[in-house]
Amino acid sequence: MKWTRREIAKLAAGALSLSGCASHPRPEPKLLQSRVALPDPFTIPLPIIPSLHPTSSDETTDYYDVTVMPSEGQILPAVKTALWGYNGMFPGPTIEARSGRRVSLKLRNRLPRPIVNHLHGGRTPPESDGYPTDLVLPAGGFPQSHMHDPLARIVTAQRDYVYPNLQRAATLWYHDHRMDFTAAQVWRGLAGFYILRDDEELKLPLPRAEKEIPLLICDRSFDAGGALFYPSLDPDLLKEPGVTHEYMGGVLGDVILVNGAPWPRLEVANTKYRFRVLNASNARRYELALDPGGSFTQIGSDGGLLAAPVRHRTVRMSPAERFDLIVDFSRYPIGAVVTLLNQAGSGRAGKIMQFHVVRTEKDDSVIPPVLSTTGFPNIAEAVATRVFDFSYQGMRGWTVNKKRYDPARMDATPKLDSTEIWQMQSDFAHPLHLHLVHFQVLSHSGRPGPYDAGWKDTIALFPGQTANVLVKFSGYRGRYVFHCHNLEHEDMAMMANFEVV
């Protein structure tokens, strides 16, 4: 990857300014203040994201058509916000799929910029995984990308993505993954749920129907006219990637959105509810808590059901993590108002949404003591241990093993169906995500932490932490990426390749 003189000068200036501040040797996530009046919290009803219906089906496959297009939406009261959306929606429509039944997604690009679609958490063949340089160009074409990749699968106007769904039930999500511009394009609206179900999960007496609600939590900032506000070096998203230097550590919005609405409220019965919670923020972490006091029962993580339920007073979520949580509102009286807090934030960022307990209903749902057979790989079968260091390197920016991302460099070549231990270490807060595979957390600066249960595809490392994860590289041969899911870090080269051979 070649750097322009301007980029080198900019990073050098940043490195010099940081070197004089010993207490902050690395760029920290920074709050981007909105320039418009913000609404009072808890006045807007929670939107329920609609599910997408197949355009057709046959014995093996459900076929979907999705157009990625500009649109206008009502996020803040009294102003319209320009968005990029799947079918013009933010969040995108939920795709509900069945394990073992294939999904064929025809994705049409009606934006003026390239896109790439990644099914996050999907065990997907490489040609459909959303490799960052596998661009879908606008129908009218687009200038040559600044990053040359001779292996890139580039098409114009549309691409058919095929998702075999040969995996257990789980809360997945899909989002844009365009090389160097993922953060800005996700910020504009390109994210949605993909919920995979199987017979094992459907047999459990868990809350269903209107009492199973996906919650996509993210933060955004808005300019004076209500447009989404983001500190891109190139606001047109044409050539120069990344954000202005002060936001290199990550962009934090000052408006907390749930399913696209600011600080919404939801009327609930005094029964159990299942919430599939996704942190779809670029860089913001959340620590969920209930006020007045309550608890969450976790039944699933990134890769599906846990072996057994886990109780939490609080739930820490880094970007891209999913937690499948049950909240029992029967412990609150009718008329109670329960606030979902973010204990990792303060002021408005310390609040997420409210639940109003408004009615009594019979509750037939049960949380079984045994949920699933997880089927983790055998650590005795591990054939290799690989070490990856995620760190800030001054002029070189965010790196993996002190190297910036290069699509031509292969950083690991695990064999198909082999099991390996990956040791990942961090100088800073990095949510680390592997494509294609899920893993078991063996250790997380000691034993696994309270939020490491089950199958994971993203692990949250904090400054100075090291995690060992056990990975089996089954499914498909081919080239995939792993990266930090702080999207500003990812766009500034904290990404690497592995190829299953």
C-alpha positions as CSV (number, residue, x, y, z in Angstrom):
1,M,0.0,0.0,0.0
2,K,1.6,3.3,-1.0
3,W,1.2,6.5,1.0
4,T,0.9,10.0,-0.3
5,R,3.2,12.7,1.0
6,R,0.2,14.5,2.5
7,E,-0.7,11.3,4.5
8,I,2.8,10.9,5.7
9,A,3.1,14.5,6.8
10,K,-0.3,14.4,8.5
11,L,0.6,11.2,10.5
12,A,4.1,12.6,11.4
13,A,2.5,15.7,12.8
14,G,0.1,13.6,14.8
15,A,2.9,11.4,16.1
16,L,4.9,14.5,17.3
17,S,1.9,16.0,19.0
18,L,1.2,12.7,20.8
19,S,4.7,12.2,21.9
20,G,4.5,15.3,24.1
21,C,1.6,13.9,26.1
22,A,2.8,10.9,28.1
23,S,-0.6,10.3,29.6
24,H,-2.2,9.8,26.2
25,P,0.3,8.0,24.0
26,R,-2.4,6.8,21.6
27,P,-5.4,8.4,20.1
28,E,-8.5,8.0,22.2
29,P,-12.1,7.8,20.9
30,K,-13.5,11.3,20.7
31,L,-17.0,12.7,21.0
32,L,-18.4,14.5,17.9
33,Q,-20.9,17.1,19.1
34,S,-24.1,17.5,17.2
35,R,-25.0,21.0,15.9
36,V,-28.7,20.6,16.1
37,A,-31.2,20.6,19.0
38,L,-31.6,17.1,20.3
39,P,-34.9,15.6,21.5
40,D,-35.8,14.8,25.0
41,P,-35.1,11.1,25.7
42,F,-37.9,8.5,25.9
43,T,-40.5,10.4,23.9
44,I,-40.3,8.4,20.6
45,P,-41.7,4.8,20.4
46,L,-39.2,2.1,19.6
47,P,-39.4,1.1,15.9
48,I,-39.8,-2.6,15.3
49,I,-37.5,-3.4,12.3
50,P,-39.6,-5.1,9.5
51,S,-38.5,-8.5,8.2
52,L,-37.7,-8.9,4.5
53,H,-39.7,-11.5,2.6
54,P,-38.1,-13.6,-0.2
55,T,-39.1,-12.7,-3.7
56,S,-39.2,-16.4,-4.5
57,S,-38.2,-19.8,-3.0
58,D,-37.4,-23.3,-4.2
59,E,-36.6,-26.6,-2.5
60,T,-33.2,-25.4,-1.2
61,T,-33.0,-21.7,-1.5
62,D,-34.8,-18.4,-0.5
63,Y,-34.1,-15.6,-2.9
64,Y,-34.0,-11.9,-1.8
65,D,-33.6,-8.7,-3.7
66,V,-32.1,-5.7,-1.9
67,T,-31.3,-2.3,-3.4
68,V,-28.8,-0.1,-1.6
69,M,-29.9,3.5,-2.3
70,P,-30.0,7.0,-1.0
71,S,-33.1,7.9,1.0
72,E,-34.5,10.4,3.6
73,G,-35.7,9.5,7.0
74,Q,-37.1,11.0,10.1
75,I,-34.7,10.3,13.0
76,L,-34.8,13.6,14.9
77,P,-38.2,15.4,15.3
78,A,-38.9,18.2,12.8
79,V,-35.9,17.5,10.5
80,K,-35.2,15.0,7.7
81,T,-31.9,13.1,7.5
82,A,-30.3,11.9,4.3
83,L,-29.4,8.2,4.6
84,W,-27.9,5.4,2.7
85,G,-30.0,2.3,3.3
86,Y,-30.7,-1.3,2.3
87,N,-34.0,-0.8,0.4
88,G,-33.6,2.8,1.6
89,M,-34.1,1.8,5.3
90,F,-32.0,2.5,8.4
91,P,-31.5,0.0,9.9
92,G,-31.9,-2.3,7.0
93,P,-34.7,-4.9,6.9
94,T,-34.2,-8.1,9.0
95,I,-33.5,-11.2,7.0
96,E,-34.7,-14.3,8.8
97,A,-33.1,-17.6,7.6
98,R,-33.1,-21.3,8.5
99,S,-30.0,-23.3,9.3
100,G,-29.2,-25.5,6.3
101,R,-31.4,-23.6,3.9
102,R,-29.5,-21.4,1.5
103,V,-30.1,-17.6,1.0
104,S,-29.4,-16.0,-2.3
105,L,-29.2,-12.2,-2.0
106,K,-29.2,-10.1,-5.2
107,L,-27.7,-6.8,-4.0
108,R,-28.1,-3.8,-6.3
109,N,-26.0,-0.7,-5.9
110,R,-27.9,2.5,-6.5
111,L,-25.5,4.7,-4.5
112,P,-22.9,6.9,-6.1
113,R,-20.1,5.0,-4.4
114,P,-18.9,1.4,-4.3
115,I,-20.3,-1.0,-1.7
116,V,-19.4,-4.4,-0.3
117,N,-21.7,-6.6,1.8
118,H,-20.4,-8.6,4.7
119,L,-22.6,-11.1,6.6
120,H,-21.0,-10.7,10.0
121,G,-20.8,-14.0,11.8
122,G,-21.7,-16.0,8.7
123,R,-19.8,-19.1,7.6
124,T,-19.6,-17.9,4.0
125,P,-17.6,-18.9,0.9
126,P,-15.0,-16.4,0.1
127,E,-16.6,-15.0,-3.0
128,S,-19.7,-14.0,-0.9
129,D,-18.0,-13.1,2.3
130,G,-17.6,-9.4,1.6
131,Y,-13.8,-9.1,1.2
132,P,-13.1,-5.4,1.4
133,T,-11.8,-5.0,-2.2
134,D,-14.6,-7.1,-3.7
135,L,-16.4,-4.0,-4.7
136,V,-19.9,-3.5,-6.3
137,L,-19.4,-0.4,-8.3
138,P,-22.1,2.1,-9.1
139,A,-24.0,1.5,-12.3
140,G,-22.3,4.4,-13.9
141,G,-18.8,3.1,-13.0
142,F,-16.3,4.5,-10.7
143,P,-12.6,5.6,-10.8
144,Q,-9.9,3.0,-10.1
145,S,-9.6,2.4,-6.4
146,H,-6.5,3.8,-4.7
147,M,-5.7,0.4,-3.4
148,H,-4.8,-2.1,-6.1
149,D,-5.7,-5.7,-5.5
150,P,-5.2,-8.0,-8.4
151,L,-7.4,-10.7,-6.7
152,A,-10.3,-8.4,-6.2
153,R,-13.7,-9.6,-7.5
154,I,-15.1,-6.3,-8.8
155,V,-18.5,-6.1,-10.5
156,T,-20.7,-3.2,-11.6
157,A,-24.3,-2.4,-10.4
158,Q,-25.1,-5.7,-8.7
159,R,-23.8,-8.9,-7.1
160,D,-25.4,-12.2,-6.1
161,Y,-24.3,-13.2,-2.6
162,V,-24.9,-16.8,-1.6
163,Y,-25.2,-17.7,2.1
164,P,-25.3,-21.5,2.7
165,N,-26.3,-21.1,6.4
166,L,-24.5,-24.3,7.3
167,Q,-24.2,-23.2,11.0
168,R,-26.2,-23.1,14.2
169,A,-28.9,-20.6,15.0
170,A,-27.5,-17.2,15.9
171,T,-28.0,-13.4,15.8
172,L,-25.9,-12.3,12.8
173,W,-25.9,-8.9,11.1
174,Y,-24.9,-7.5,7.7
175,H,-23.1,-4.3,7.0
176,D,-21.0,-2.5,4.4
177,H,-17.3,-3.4,4.2
178,R,-15.9,-1.2,1.5
179,M,-12.1,-0.9,1.7
180,D,-11.0,2.1,3.7
181,F,-14.6,3.6,3.9
182,T,-16.4,1.1,6.0
183,A,-16.8,3.5,9.0
184,A,-18.3,6.3,7.0
185,Q,-20.7,4.1,5.0
186,V,-21.9,2.2,8.0
187,W,-22.4,5.6,9.8
188,R,-24.6,6.7,6.9
189,G,-26.9,3.7,7.5
190,L,-25.6,0.5,6.0
191,A,-26.3,-2.1,8.7
192,G,-29.1,-4.6,9.5
193,F,-30.0,-7.9,11.3
194,Y,-29.7,-11.4,9.8
195,I,-31.3,-13.9,12.2
196,L,-30.6,-17.6,11.7
197,R,-32.9,-20.1,13.3
198,D,-32.7,-23.9,13.7
199,D,-34.7,-26.8,15.2
200,E,-32.8,-26.9,18.4
201,E,-33.6,-23.3,19.2
202,L,-37.2,-23.5,18.0
203,K,-37.9,-26.3,20.4
204,L,-37.0,-24.2,23.5
205,P,-39.9,-22.5,25.3
206,L,-38.3,-19.0,25.0
207,P,-40.2,-15.7,24.5
208,R,-41.5,-15.5,20.9
209,A,-43.4,-13.3,18.4
210,E,-43.8,-9.8,19.7
211,K,-41.8,-10.6,22.8
212,E,-38.6,-11.4,20.8
213,I,-37.2,-8.0,19.7
214,P,-33.9,-7.3,18.0
215,L,-32.3,-4.1,19.3
216,L,-29.7,-2.4,17.1
217,I,-27.9,0.1,19.3
218,C,-25.6,2.7,17.7
219,D,-24.5,6.3,18.2
220,R,-24.6,9.1,15.6
221,S,-24.1,12.9,15.4
222,F,-26.1,15.4,13.4
223,D,-25.3,18.8,11.8
224,A,-27.4,21.9,12.1
225,G,-29.7,20.9,9.3
226,G,-30.3,17.3,10.6
227,A,-27.8,15.6,8.3
228,L,-25.6,12.9,9.7
229,F,-22.3,14.5,10.8
230,Y,-19.0,12.6,10.4
231,P,-15.4,13.9,10.3
232,S,-14.2,12.2,7.0
233,L,-11.0,13.5,5.5
234,D,-12.9,13.3,2.2
235,P,-16.6,14.0,2.8
236,D,-17.4,12.8,-0.7
237,L,-15.8,9.3,0.1
238,L,-14.0,9.3,-3.2
239,K,-10.3,8.8,-2.7
240,E,-8.8,9.8,0.6
241,P,-9.8,7.4,3.4
242,G,-10.0,8.0,7.1
243,V,-11.0,10.7,9.5
244,T,-9.4,14.0,10.7
245,H,-6.5,13.3,13.1
246,E,-8.3,14.1,16.3
247,Y,-10.8,11.3,15.6
248,M,-8.2,8.6,14.7
249,G,-9.0,6.8,18.0
250,G,-12.6,6.4,17.0
251,V,-15.8,8.6,16.5
252,L,-18.3,8.8,19.3
253,G,-21.8,10.2,18.4
254,D,-23.7,12.1,21.1
255,V,-27.2,10.6,20.1
256,I,-27.9,7.0,21.1
257,L,-30.2,5.3,18.6
258,V,-32.1,2.1,19.0
259,N,-33.5,0.7,15.8
260,G,-32.9,4.1,14.3
261,A,-34.8,6.1,16.9
262,P,-33.1,8.4,19.6
263,W,-33.6,7.2,23.2
264,P,-36.9,5.4,22.4
265,R,-39.5,3.9,24.8
266,L,-41.3,0.6,24.6
267,E,-44.5,-0.5,26.3
268,V,-44.2,-4.0,27.7
269,A,-46.3,-6.6,29.6
270,N,-45.2,-7.9,33.0
271,T,-43.6,-11.0,31.3
272,K,-40.3,-12.2,30.0
273,Y,-38.9,-10.6,26.8
274,R,-36.1,-11.8,24.6
275,F,-33.9,-9.0,23.3
276,R,-31.3,-9.7,20.6
277,V,-28.9,-6.8,21.3
278,L,-26.3,-5.7,18.7
279,N,-23.7,-3.0,19.3
280,A,-23.6,-1.5,15.8
281,S,-21.6,1.6,16.8
282,N,-18.3,2.5,15.1
283,A,-16.3,2.9,18.3
284,R,-18.6,3.3,21.3
285,R,-18.7,0.7,24.0
286,Y,-21.8,0.1,26.2
287,E,-22.3,-1.3,29.7
288,L,-26.0,-2.2,29.9
289,A,-27.8,-1.9,33.2
290,L,-31.4,-1.6,34.4
291,D,-32.8,1.1,36.6
292,P,-34.4,0.4,39.0
293,G,-32.2,-2.6,39.6
294,G,-32.7,-5.8,37.7
295,S,-30.7,-8.4,35.9
296,F,-30.3,-9.9,32.4
297,T,-30.3,-13.6,31.6
298,Q,-27.9,-14.2,28.7
299,I,-28.9,-17.2,26.6
300,G,-26.7,-16.5,23.5
301,S,-23.7,-14.7,22.2
302,D,-22.2,-14.0,18.7
303,G,-22.4,-17.6,17.6
304,G,-25.7,-18.6,19.0
305,L,-27.1,-20.3,22.1
306,L,-24.9,-20.8,25.2
307,A,-24.8,-24.2,26.9
308,A,-26.6,-22.8,29.9
309,P,-28.0,-19.4,30.9
310,V,-25.8,-16.8,32.6
311,R,-27.1,-14.1,34.8
312,H,-25.6,-10.6,34.6
313,R,-26.2,-7.4,36.6
314,T,-24.5,-5.5,33.8
315,V,-23.5,-6.4,30.2
316,R,-20.5,-4.9,28.5
317,M,-20.7,-4.7,24.7
318,S,-17.9,-3.6,22.3
319,P,-18.6,-2.8,18.7
320,A,-20.0,-5.7,16.7
321,E,-20.7,-8.0,19.7
322,R,-24.2,-9.5,20.1
323,F,-25.9,-10.6,23.3
324,D,-29.1,-12.6,23.4
325,L,-30.7,-11.5,26.6
326,I,-33.9,-12.1,28.5
327,V,-35.4,-9.5,30.8
328,D,-38.2,-10.6,33.2
329,F,-40.6,-7.6,33.7
330,S,-42.7,-9.6,36.2
331,R,-40.5,-8.3,39.0
332,Y,-41.8,-4.7,38.3
333,P,-45.3,-3.5,39.2
334,I,-47.7,-2.3,36.6
335,G,-46.9,1.3,35.9
336,A,-43.2,0.9,36.5
337,V,-40.8,2.7,34.2
338,V,-37.5,0.8,33.7
339,T,-34.6,2.6,32.1
340,L,-31.9,0.8,30.1
341,L,-28.7,2.6,31.1
342,N,-25.2,2.7,29.6
343,Q,-22.8,2.7,32.5
344,A,-19.9,3.2,30.1
345,G,-21.3,6.7,29.2
346,S,-22.4,9.8,31.0
347,G,-25.1,12.5,30.5
348,R,-27.3,11.6,27.5
349,A,-24.8,8.9,26.4
350,G,-25.5,7.2,29.8
351,K,-29.1,6.4,28.7
352,I,-30.3,4.1,25.9
353,M,-34.1,3.5,26.1
354,Q,-37.0,3.0,28.5
355,F,-39.5,0.2,29.1
356,H,-43.0,1.1,30.4
357,V,-44.7,-1.9,32.2
358,V,-48.3,-1.2,31.2
359,R,-50.3,-4.5,31.3
360,T,-50.6,-7.9,32.8
361,E,-50.4,-11.0,30.6
362,K,-50.0,-14.8,31.1
363,D,-46.4,-15.9,30.5
364,D,-45.8,-19.4,29.2
365,S,-42.2,-18.9,28.4
366,V,-39.4,-20.6,30.3
367,I,-35.6,-20.3,30.4
368,P,-34.4,-23.9,30.4
369,P,-31.4,-24.8,32.6
370,V,-29.8,-26.4,29.5
371,L,-30.0,-24.5,26.2
372,S,-27.6,-26.2,23.7
373,T,-24.7,-28.5,23.0
374,T,-22.0,-26.1,22.0
375,G,-19.6,-28.6,20.5
376,F,-16.3,-26.7,21.0
377,P,-13.2,-28.1,19.3
378,N,-10.8,-30.2,21.2
379,I,-7.8,-28.2,22.4
380,A,-5.6,-31.3,22.1
381,E,-6.1,-31.1,18.3
382,A,-4.6,-27.6,18.0
383,V,-1.7,-27.9,15.5
384,A,-0.4,-24.3,15.7
385,T,-0.3,-21.2,18.0
386,R,-0.2,-17.8,16.2
387,V,0.5,-14.5,17.9
388,F,-1.1,-11.2,16.7
389,D,-0.3,-7.9,18.3
390,F,-2.8,-5.1,17.7
391,S,-1.1,-1.7,18.3
392,Y,-0.7,1.9,17.4
393,Q,2.6,2.6,15.7
394,G,2.7,6.4,15.4
395,M,3.4,7.2,11.7
396,R,2.3,3.8,10.6
397,G,-1.0,4.2,12.4
398,W,-3.0,1.2,13.6
399,T,-1.3,-2.1,12.8
400,V,-1.4,-5.9,13.2
401,N,2.1,-7.2,14.2
402,K,3.4,-3.7,13.4
403,K,2.3,-3.9,9.8
404,R,-0.4,-2.0,8.0
405,Y,-3.0,-3.9,6.0
406,D,-1.9,-5.1,2.5
407,P,-4.3,-7.3,0.5
408,A,-1.3,-9.0,-1.1
409,R,0.2,-10.2,2.2
410,M,-1.0,-13.4,3.8
411,D,-0.6,-13.2,7.5
412,A,-1.7,-16.8,8.3
413,T,-2.4,-19.9,6.2
414,P,-4.4,-22.4,8.4
415,K,-5.3,-25.7,6.8
416,L,-8.9,-26.6,6.1
417,D,-10.5,-28.3,9.1
418,S,-7.4,-27.7,11.3
419,T,-7.6,-26.3,14.8
420,E,-5.3,-23.5,16.0
421,I,-4.8,-21.3,19.0
422,W,-4.7,-17.6,18.2
423,Q,-3.1,-15.4,20.8
424,M,-4.2,-11.8,20.4
425,Q,-2.7,-8.9,22.4
426,S,-3.7,-5.3,22.5
427,D,-2.1,-2.0,23.5
428,F,-5.5,-0.3,23.5
429,A,-9.2,-1.1,23.4
430,H,-9.8,-3.2,20.3
431,P,-12.8,-5.4,19.5
432,L,-11.2,-8.0,17.3
433,H,-13.3,-9.9,14.7
434,L,-12.4,-12.9,12.6
435,H,-14.3,-13.6,9.4
436,L,-15.6,-17.1,8.4
437,V,-15.0,-18.7,11.9
438,H,-16.3,-18.7,15.4
439,F,-14.0,-19.4,18.4
440,Q,-13.9,-20.4,22.0
441,V,-12.2,-18.1,24.4
442,L,-9.6,-20.1,26.4
443,S,-8.2,-17.2,28.4
444,H,-8.7,-13.4,28.6
445,S,-5.9,-12.0,30.6
446,G,-6.4,-14.9,32.9
447,R,-9.5,-17.1,32.7
448,P,-12.3,-16.2,30.3
449,G,-14.3,-13.2,31.4
450,P,-18.0,-13.0,32.2
451,Y,-18.9,-12.0,28.7
452,D,-16.8,-14.6,26.9
453,A,-19.2,-17.5,27.1
454,G,-20.3,-19.5,24.1
455,W,-19.2,-19.2,20.5
456,K,-17.7,-15.8,19.7
457,D,-16.6,-14.1,16.5
458,T,-15.6,-10.8,18.2
459,I,-13.7,-10.4,21.4
460,A,-13.2,-7.1,23.3
461,L,-9.6,-6.5,24.4
462,F,-8.8,-3.6,26.7
463,P,-5.4,-1.9,27.0
464,G,-2.6,-4.4,27.8
465,Q,-4.9,-7.5,27.6
466,T,-4.1,-10.8,25.9
467,A,-6.6,-13.4,24.9
468,N,-6.1,-17.0,23.6
469,V,-8.9,-18.3,21.4
470,L,-9.4,-21.8,20.0
471,V,-10.4,-21.8,16.3
472,K,-11.4,-24.5,13.9
473,F,-11.0,-23.4,10.3
474,S,-13.8,-25.5,8.8
475,G,-16.2,-24.6,6.0
476,Y,-14.3,-23.2,3.0
477,R,-10.9,-22.6,1.5
478,G,-10.0,-19.1,0.5
479,R,-8.9,-15.6,1.5
480,Y,-10.5,-13.8,4.5
481,V,-9.7,-10.9,6.8
482,F,-9.5,-10.4,10.5
483,H,-9.5,-6.9,12.0
484,C,-10.3,-4.5,14.7
485,H,-14.1,-3.6,14.7
486,N,-13.5,-0.1,15.9
487,L,-14.3,0.9,12.3
488,E,-12.0,4.0,12.4
489,H,-9.1,1.7,13.3
490,E,-10.1,-0.8,10.6
491,D,-10.2,1.9,7.9
492,M,-6.8,3.1,9.0
493,A,-5.2,-0.3,8.3
494,M,-5.7,-2.4,11.4
495,M,-6.6,-5.5,9.4
496,A,-4.8,-8.6,8.2
497,N,-5.4,-11.6,5.9
498,F,-5.7,-15.3,6.5
499,E,-6.1,-17.9,3.8
500,V,-7.6,-21.3,4.5
501,V,-5.6,-23.8,2.3
